[in-house]
Amino acid sequence: MSFVGLHVHSDYSLLDGASQLSQLVNKAEELGMPALALTDHGVMYGAVELLKTCKGRKVKPIIGNEMYVIDGRLSDPPDKKKRIKKYHQVTLAKNTQGYRNLTKLTSASHLQGMRGKGIFARPCIDKDLLVQYHEGLITTSACLGGEVPQAILQGQYDAARAAAQWYKNVFGDDYYIEIQDHGSREDRIVNVELVRIAEELNIEIIATNDSHYISCYDVEAHDALLCILTGKRVTDEKRLRYSGTEYLKSADEMRLLFRDHLPEDVIERAIATTLEVAAKIEPYDILSPPRPLDYPVPIGYNDDDYMAKVARDGLVDRFKCGSYDNISGEYQERLEYEIKMMQEMGFASYFLVVWDYIKFARDNNIPVGPGRGSAAGSLVAYAMAITNIDPVHHGLLFERFLNPERKSMPDIDTDFCISRREEVIDYVTQKYGNDRVAQIITFNRMTSKAVLRDVGRVLDIPLKEVDFMAKKIPTMRGKPAKLKVMISEDSPDPEFSKRYIDDMTVPNSDPPITYRRWIDMAMRIEGTNKSAGVHAAGVVISAEPLDQLVPLQRNADGAVITQYYMEDVEAMGLLKMDFLGLKNLTMIQKTVELIEEYRGEKIDPDGLDMQNLDTYKLLAKGDLEGVFQVESSGMRQIVRDLKPSNLEDISSILALYRPGPLDAGLIPKFINRKHGRERIEYEHPKLETILNETYGILCYQEQIMKIAQDLAGYSLGQADLLRRCMGKKKPDEMAKYQETFVGGAVDRGVDPKTAQNLWDQMVKFAEYCFNKSHSTAYGYVTFQTAYLKANYPVEYMAALLTVNSSNQDKVQKYIANCQSMDITVELPDINRSGEDFTPLQDRILFGLSAVRNVGEGAIGQIIAVRNSSGPFKSLADFCDRVDGAVRNRRVLEAMVHCGALDKLEPQANRRQMAEDLPLILDWAQSRAKDRDSGQGNLFDLTGGGSTAPKQDSNTFESAPKAPAVVDYSPQERLKREKELLGFYVSDHPLKAVQRSSWVLAPVNVADMGDYVDYKGTVSAIVMLPEVKPIITKKGDAMAIVILEDLSGQVDGVVFPKAFARIGGYIQPDARLMVWGKVDRRDEQCQFIIDDAEPVEAVRMVMVELDAGIAKDIQEQQRLKTVLQDSQGDLDQAKVPVVAIIHGQQRRQFVRLGAQFRVQNPEITVQALLERNFQARVSVLVSE
């Protein structure tokens, strides 16, 4: 006889389940289980995945939920003094109606029934809901946490019997008594009484094992998960523990249970009854082809007619041609073809839904992106203003978006202004109903690095060792290598695998733990679900109430989200839309608004001059900080080398700047071919029209499709299937396509060898090729941002700073970029600054919102008073004209110390203003009281009240002042500025060495990320705004620091060995030249300081050369020889050598490579002088 697990948890029980569904189903099949129930805690996360996993297998899926039923009603007002009892309740869906009711109950438990806080929060239902939605459901008495077992444990047999009777009355023969034996005394007490109740009430009994992991070998791994969940360590005495028996058991293992307290016939019957329960389960009819969403079209139209009308009218509007008949034949033919395809495929309503919410966004001035993904290849999408890229002009293919030969739902992703995206979601929710729109859940799985760290923590392994091992795991394309790979013979880090294979003990582990135990435990739970989140873009829209189809819950912000992730939502046929928030659209809009406000010019970002020379000059110069998709240092260099001259160049480089093409060396080829340094050859003349825009390089998926069409006679639909096949590289399918492609090409006059070569090239480059529609649309955003930066730099940088104001590193980087553009970023000014960064001719003022301790209300009042009655004349005038929201000491001190009030006092003496402030505040508050009481004074009666100050400077001379004091020191002023603004603005401690520091240390803090894999030593000139001394367990001193330069900040660490040498220099606000390496910690850059020297002590060797000598190979070799001979100890060689090359017009400074650094500059200079080179020792900071 077999057995069916009817009480089973997966990793969707989030840190209380170590079983992934594929493993569970495999194990169930291995154990001969004909079915398997999934009963995760309070959720249905894995229901659809279970159906898909069981498809074609010998295991019938049973969808369930271990729910929580409260003692009382959900509608009862909460009583903080009374602890609400929450009983476990295993609930299974018997059929499709049961699934719908289980979905209803699960949704209600999350949307209306959440009880408790933090990790103790539980989604609850009440018995009224069970009665209302009982149809099609099977329920059991559950584990020891169930209502019936709990009453038994409390000695209340009659209450237990009454509870069982209630469930039997509601569910009839679909209610079962559940017995479990995990070895506890409580199990034995409860089981005996449960059997008695079952016999008295004629209720069938089922035997279950509360399974939380696959096998008995997973006990430790699951225990580690519990520790991760509760924040405990394995060695902690007082913590949640399981018995170690909660795994998926076979029928034979189940028969060994219960024997010491129940009769054998009862046990056998309880096991057999699990099969009877499984037999009741009918197939669930919930997976579905796309479910159409009825768009409310005007009377007299159906979906097809109205979509066609909107598209045709939209194209007329695009071309401003008055009539559809005036549109060119090429566009009419393409549009009618697309309309026909969409109507035949049943997608008209889908397009109307998308058109409607994008129209809402545009009508409400919410920025919308030009397009995203393959949708930009549709002329219908362009005509309906869903996208803003003309696919005919740019050679984009409709079949890459919708393939008539492979029907699947269209997928239109849309970028919206990030700050107003929620408005579009709200509109859709209101239009289609709160019960029919939800965002989509995501699950965060435990990657190798994360799980190694988590398990290391719960095992109390020293942090240093956890860091050391985690950092050895390489990350490729955003994904860390799996632990199974790390311990294999082909491990990317042999030391990692050696420590595992040799079963070495982790140093300083207490109690001693081996690497093998640690890694095995981590490997067992690698890939399990850790937490749930919200998809960055996904929104589902349904034609019927969602809670009948998909279980729902709320996210941390209270928004309703599905319990199924995106692929499962789509498997149910639901309409999924992607509403993405793109910060660059917000920035473009902000720039356009600032241009109109400060220049009086109206700019249409969708109608820019694509031949604008200043834009291409900016791109060629590489001044690309803040320019969409091209601001990384690697991309800046590529764009600088490429010197794009059109949108096609920009789009192509976006497509090529990815790991595959980079590894294949395609970008240098592309650049060399553009500039004529490499010859362009085509295998066949027909390829020239397809590949000429990418200089003969196969760059786009659409190019593969066109080659198949033009050379081998494929339809574009067939060509899209070929493209998909090449991407998947399935041998059997590839062989068929190869035969038809080569044969079709030969039939059309292509030489067989050429046809085969073409096929081989297409296969080789298919994995690198990118979607041209997406690249073109995003290339346009790149052009928009570059255009605005090139032509309106002050407004653009002000918008860039505003949009990124919450990211301190970016703001610092962009301020540094402003300085390189000769744009001065100034302190906030009470009379000129707006709320955000404010452009002013060739300057940008900090916005008032940047000042800490100054809230929105105060800023709004300051600007309103200033606009209504003119600029503030003095500190006294300011205090007199604003009210209590602003007239408080904290706000005013912040304004004084950040420099916002400097212009109100002739000497800008901030200390004097700070001393005056208490006196002036008392004076202003007294005047305000007088005005409120109607008393007034002579000043008020003569027309100088608080809203209309006199224009002469003597207006507020009567205001009290403190005795004269000397202003703060420059260092103190700077320190207070930074405390309030987060940045050094009026000056910077490193500004004095900025111009010369690049010669010695060319690496900016903002670019540290580019040096993560750099094997050599990285040097930088920085200051240390924060230093945190640490004493290790061994008693050694080290430090965690923050390094800062004018471009930004980065975390740093000085380990004990280095700290023993340079610890004296590691002080707050120290200015240092540092040497070390860059690595990643938890996906963040970290600089490991190996050596440091105060900037005042930094020296360099300067060698002066004439241009002719500098180019002379023999002289170059002679210089190298002298430097190498006088280098000294290589490990101690830190002093750089800089050549000053004198040309006819100017001098050029060239830093020689790190291999020419020297130990003793005086010895090196002496050696150079003896060999007739002009040389000297120079310092970075002069006295």
Buried (B, 14 or more C-beta within 10 A) or exposed (E): EBBBBBBBBBBBBBBBBBBBBEBBBBBBBEBEBBBBBBBBBBBBBBBBBBBBBBEEEEBBBBBBBBBBBBBBEBEEEEEEEEEBEBBBBBBBBBBBBBBBBBBBBBBBBBBBBBBBEEEEEBBBBBBEBBEBBBEBBBBBBBBBBBBBBBBBBEEEEEBBBBBBBBBBEBBEEBBBBBBBBBEEEEBBBBBBBBBBBBEEBEBBBBBBBBBBBBEEEBBBBBBBBBBBBBEBEBEBEEBEEBEBBBBBBBBEBBBEBBEEBBEEEBBBBBBBBBBBBBEBBBEBEBEEEBEBBEBEBEEEBEBBBBBBBBBBEBBBEBBEEEEBEEBEEEBBEBBBBBBEBBBEBBBBBBBBBBBBBBBBBEEEEBBBBBBBBBBBBBBBBBBBBBBBBBBBEBBBBBBBBBBBEEEEBBBBBBBBBBBBBBBBBEBBBEBBBEBBBBBBBBBEBBBBBBBBBBBBBBBBBBEBBBBBBBBBBBBEEEEBBBBEBBBBEEBBBEEBBEBBBEEEBBEEBEEEBBBBBBBBBBBBBBBBBBEBEBBEBBBBBBBEBBBBBBBBBBEEEEBBBBBBBBEBBBBBBBBBBBBBBBBBBBBBBBBBBBBEEBEEEEBEBBEBEEEBEBBBEBBBEBBBBBBBBBBBBBBBEBBBBBBBBBBBBBBBBBBBBEEBBBEBEBBEBBBBBBEEEBEBEEBBEBBEEBBEBBBBBBBBBBBBBBBBBBBBBBBBBBBBBBBBBBEEEEEEBBEEBBEBBBBBBBEEEBEEEBBBEBBEBBBEBBEBBBBBBBBBBBBBBBBBBBBBBBBBBBBBBBBBBBBBBEEEBBBBBBBBBBBEBEBBBBBBBBBBBBBBBBBBEEBBBBBBBBBEBBEEEBBBBBBEBBEEBBBBBBBBBBBBBBEEBBBBEEBBBBBBBBBBBBBBBEEBBBBBBBBBBBBBBEBBBEBBEEBEEEEEEEBBEEEBBBEEBBEEEEBBEEBEBBEEEEBBEEEEBBBBBBEBBBBBBBEBBBEBBBEBBBBBBEBBBBBBBBBEEEEEEBBBBBBBBBBEEEEBEEEEBBBBBBBBBBBBBBBBBBBBEBBEEBBEBBEEBBBBBBBBBBBBBEEEBBBBBBBBBBBEEBBBBBBBBEEEBBEBEEBEEBBEEBBEEBBBEEEEBBBBBBBBBBEEEEEEEEBBEBEBBBBBBEBBBEBBEEEEBBBEBBBBBEE
